[in-house]
Amino acid sequence: MNTKALSIGALMSAILGLPTQAAQLDIQISNLTHGNYFTPVLVAAHDNDIALFHAGEAASAALQKMAEGGAIDDLSAAVTGASGVVLENPAGGLMAPGMTTESMMLDTGDNGYLSVTAMILPTNDGFVGLDSWKIPTEAGTYTIYLNGYDAGTEANDEIVNGGGAPGTPGIPAAPGGAGGENGTGLNDTSGNDKVHIHPGVVGDMDSAGGASDLNSQVHRWLNPVAKLTVTVK
């Protein structure tokens, strides 16, 4: 243990075996994609009895609602209902490609884990995610790179049709003006109905038809899709 870097409170907690309070965090998020947007981001501090998602497990109804339509209210309510704390929508709306939010403070109280989620647009049920990162007790600045996940709740047909309600196929919108129309739809035969790493966008270059309504030169990505910078006070 590096006792020089620990606060007095953290050191005493370690010696006495008491729970350590994570206290104050400064949070910044960067969208690393070339042409994809994030819907309002949810940052949540919580204990180990709750999570926004787990890879390899079926999505909750609240996660499905966020991944297909961008709504974070049910996830946020689940966290606060379990004595967690949340930071909602730090970008003040859609988070554009290349955007970095201003540093925002999150008082985590005695919650020891941090999670992040937001829908990736345009996708059917893709989202950027961080699952239950253990908040360090040592003061300092930490950088975490976040992957894009597939909720496994909807086929990736890549059709932009204004959909977004859970169970309604299609993509709500293609922000940035690069989306097409009249696509016939991709045949997603993966069959993976659990949360998993997103396979990415296929797209095409036919803005007036083709199989996909997404632009293969704009909307395709490789992980990671976001960078989270956390400063522990």
C-alpha positions as CSV (number, residue, x, y, z in Angstrom):
1,M,0.0,0.0,0.0
2,N,1.3,3.4,-0.9
3,T,0.4,5.2,2.3
4,K,1.9,8.5,1.2
5,A,-0.8,8.9,-1.5
6,L,-3.7,8.0,0.8
7,S,-5.8,10.5,2.6
8,I,-5.8,10.3,6.4
9,G,-9.4,9.1,6.3
10,A,-8.6,6.4,3.7
11,L,-5.5,5.3,5.7
12,M,-7.5,5.0,8.9
13,S,-10.2,3.0,7.1
14,A,-7.6,0.7,5.7
15,I,-6.1,0.1,9.1
16,L,-9.4,-0.3,11.0
17,G,-11.1,-2.3,8.2
18,L,-13.8,0.3,7.8
19,P,-15.6,1.2,4.5
20,T,-13.8,3.9,2.6
21,Q,-15.8,6.9,1.3
22,A,-15.0,7.7,-2.3
23,A,-15.9,11.3,-1.8
24,Q,-15.5,13.9,-4.5
25,L,-14.9,13.1,-8.2
26,D,-14.3,15.4,-11.1
27,I,-15.7,13.8,-14.3
28,Q,-15.0,14.5,-17.9
29,I,-16.2,12.4,-20.9
30,S,-14.9,12.6,-24.5
31,N,-16.6,11.2,-27.6
32,L,-13.8,9.5,-29.6
33,T,-15.9,8.5,-32.6
34,H,-15.6,9.9,-36.1
35,G,-19.3,10.5,-36.8
36,N,-21.5,9.1,-34.0
37,Y,-23.4,10.9,-31.3
38,F,-24.2,10.0,-27.7
39,T,-27.6,10.6,-26.3
40,P,-27.7,12.1,-22.8
41,V,-25.0,10.4,-20.7
42,L,-25.7,8.9,-17.3
43,V,-22.8,8.7,-14.8
44,A,-23.7,6.7,-11.7
45,A,-21.9,6.0,-8.4
46,H,-23.3,2.9,-6.7
47,D,-22.5,0.0,-4.5
48,N,-21.9,-3.6,-5.6
49,D,-25.5,-4.6,-5.2
50,I,-26.6,-2.8,-8.3
51,A,-25.3,-2.3,-11.9
52,L,-26.4,-0.5,-15.0
53,F,-25.5,-3.6,-17.1
54,H,-23.2,-6.7,-17.2
55,A,-21.7,-8.0,-20.4
56,G,-22.9,-11.6,-21.0
57,E,-26.2,-11.0,-19.3
58,A,-29.6,-10.1,-20.6
59,A,-30.4,-6.4,-20.7
60,S,-32.8,-5.1,-18.1
61,A,-35.9,-3.3,-19.3
62,A,-34.3,0.0,-18.2
63,L,-31.2,-0.7,-20.2
64,Q,-33.2,-1.6,-23.2
65,K,-35.1,1.7,-23.0
66,M,-31.8,3.6,-23.0
67,A,-30.1,1.5,-25.7
68,E,-33.0,1.6,-28.1
69,G,-34.2,5.2,-27.5
70,G,-31.7,7.0,-25.4
71,A,-33.9,7.5,-22.3
72,I,-31.9,7.3,-19.0
73,D,-34.7,8.0,-16.5
74,D,-35.4,4.4,-15.5
75,L,-31.7,3.6,-15.1
76,S,-31.2,6.8,-13.0
77,A,-34.2,6.0,-10.8
78,A,-32.9,2.5,-10.2
79,V,-29.6,3.9,-9.0
80,T,-31.0,6.6,-6.8
81,G,-33.5,4.1,-5.4
82,A,-30.6,1.9,-4.3
83,S,-28.9,4.9,-2.5
84,G,-26.6,5.6,-5.4
85,V,-26.0,9.1,-6.9
86,V,-26.1,10.2,-10.5
87,L,-24.8,12.8,-12.8
88,E,-27.2,13.2,-15.7
89,N,-26.6,14.7,-19.2
90,P,-23.2,16.4,-18.6
91,A,-23.1,17.5,-22.3
92,G,-26.5,19.3,-22.0
93,G,-28.0,17.2,-24.9
94,L,-26.5,15.1,-27.7
95,M,-22.8,14.7,-27.4
96,A,-21.2,15.3,-30.8
97,P,-18.2,13.4,-32.3
98,G,-15.0,14.9,-30.8
99,M,-16.8,16.7,-28.0
100,T,-15.4,16.7,-24.4
101,T,-17.7,17.7,-21.6
102,E,-16.7,20.3,-19.0
103,S,-15.4,18.9,-15.8
104,M,-18.3,18.2,-13.4
105,M,-18.3,17.3,-9.8
106,L,-19.9,14.1,-8.5
107,D,-20.1,13.5,-4.7
108,T,-20.2,9.7,-4.5
109,G,-20.7,9.5,-0.7
110,D,-20.0,5.9,0.4
111,N,-20.6,4.3,-3.0
112,G,-17.5,2.5,-4.3
113,Y,-18.3,1.9,-8.0
114,L,-18.7,4.0,-11.1
115,S,-20.8,3.2,-14.2
116,V,-21.5,5.1,-17.4
117,T,-23.9,4.6,-20.2
118,A,-25.5,6.4,-23.2
119,M,-27.0,5.3,-26.5
120,I,-24.8,5.6,-29.6
121,L,-26.6,7.2,-32.5
122,P,-27.2,6.1,-35.2
123,T,-27.5,2.4,-34.0
124,N,-30.4,0.1,-33.2
125,D,-29.4,-0.7,-29.7
126,G,-25.8,0.3,-29.3
127,F,-24.5,2.1,-26.3
128,V,-21.2,3.3,-24.7
129,G,-20.7,1.7,-21.4
130,L,-18.6,1.4,-18.2
131,D,-19.6,-1.4,-15.9
132,S,-18.9,-1.0,-12.1
133,W,-15.4,0.5,-12.2
134,K,-13.9,0.4,-8.7
135,I,-13.3,3.9,-7.6
136,P,-9.7,4.3,-6.3
137,T,-9.2,5.6,-2.8
138,E,-5.9,7.3,-3.8
139,A,-6.2,10.9,-5.0
140,G,-5.2,11.4,-8.6
141,T,-6.4,11.5,-12.2
142,Y,-7.4,8.3,-13.9
143,T,-8.2,7.6,-17.6
144,I,-10.6,4.9,-18.6
145,Y,-11.4,4.0,-22.3
146,L,-15.0,2.9,-22.9
147,N,-16.2,0.4,-25.5
148,G,-19.4,0.3,-27.5
149,Y,-21.8,-2.4,-26.5
150,D,-24.9,-4.0,-28.1
151,A,-27.8,-4.5,-25.7
152,G,-28.9,-7.6,-27.6
153,T,-32.5,-6.5,-27.6
154,E,-33.0,-5.6,-31.3
155,A,-31.6,-6.8,-34.6
156,N,-29.1,-4.4,-36.2
157,D,-31.1,-3.7,-39.4
158,E,-29.6,-0.2,-39.7
159,I,-32.9,1.4,-40.8
160,V,-33.4,5.0,-39.7
161,N,-37.2,5.3,-39.2
162,G,-37.8,7.3,-36.1
163,G,-38.1,4.1,-33.9
164,G,-36.8,4.1,-30.4
165,A,-39.5,2.7,-28.2
166,P,-38.5,-0.7,-26.7
167,G,-39.6,-3.5,-29.0
168,T,-40.0,-1.1,-32.0
169,P,-37.4,-1.9,-34.7
170,G,-35.4,0.8,-36.2
171,I,-33.1,3.7,-35.4
172,P,-34.5,6.9,-33.9
173,A,-32.3,9.3,-35.9
174,A,-29.0,9.9,-37.6
175,P,-27.7,13.2,-36.2
176,G,-25.2,15.1,-38.3
177,G,-27.1,14.8,-41.6
178,A,-25.1,11.8,-42.9
179,G,-27.9,9.2,-42.7
180,G,-29.6,7.9,-45.8
181,E,-33.2,6.6,-46.5
182,N,-35.1,3.9,-48.2
183,G,-32.7,1.2,-47.1
184,T,-34.0,-2.4,-47.4
185,G,-32.4,-3.4,-44.1
186,L,-29.6,-5.7,-43.0
187,N,-30.3,-9.3,-42.0
188,D,-28.8,-9.6,-38.5
189,T,-28.5,-13.3,-37.9
190,S,-26.2,-13.2,-34.9
191,G,-28.8,-14.4,-32.4
192,N,-26.9,-13.0,-29.4
193,D,-29.5,-11.7,-27.0
194,K,-27.1,-10.8,-24.2
195,V,-25.2,-7.6,-23.7
196,H,-22.0,-7.9,-25.8
197,I,-19.4,-5.9,-27.6
198,H,-21.0,-4.1,-30.5
199,P,-20.0,-5.6,-33.9
200,G,-19.9,-2.1,-35.4
201,V,-21.8,-0.5,-38.2
202,V,-21.8,-2.0,-41.8
203,G,-23.4,0.9,-43.7
204,D,-23.1,1.6,-47.4
205,M,-22.6,4.6,-49.7
206,D,-26.1,4.7,-51.2
207,S,-27.9,7.6,-49.4
208,A,-31.1,7.0,-51.4
209,G,-31.4,3.2,-51.0
210,G,-29.1,0.2,-50.5
211,A,-29.3,-2.1,-47.6
212,S,-28.4,0.4,-44.9
213,D,-29.4,3.9,-44.0
214,L,-26.0,4.4,-42.4
215,N,-22.9,5.8,-44.1
216,S,-20.0,3.4,-44.1
217,Q,-17.5,6.3,-44.3
218,V,-19.1,8.3,-41.4
219,H,-20.7,5.9,-38.9
220,R,-18.3,3.0,-38.7
221,W,-16.1,2.8,-35.6
222,L,-13.6,0.7,-33.8
223,N,-13.4,0.5,-30.0
224,P,-12.9,2.4,-27.8
225,V,-15.6,5.0,-28.5
226,A,-15.2,7.2,-25.4
227,K,-12.7,8.4,-22.9
228,L,-13.6,9.0,-19.3
229,T,-11.3,11.1,-17.1
230,V,-11.9,10.8,-13.4
231,T,-10.0,13.0,-10.8
232,V,-10.3,11.7,-7.3
233,K,-10.0,14.5,-4.8
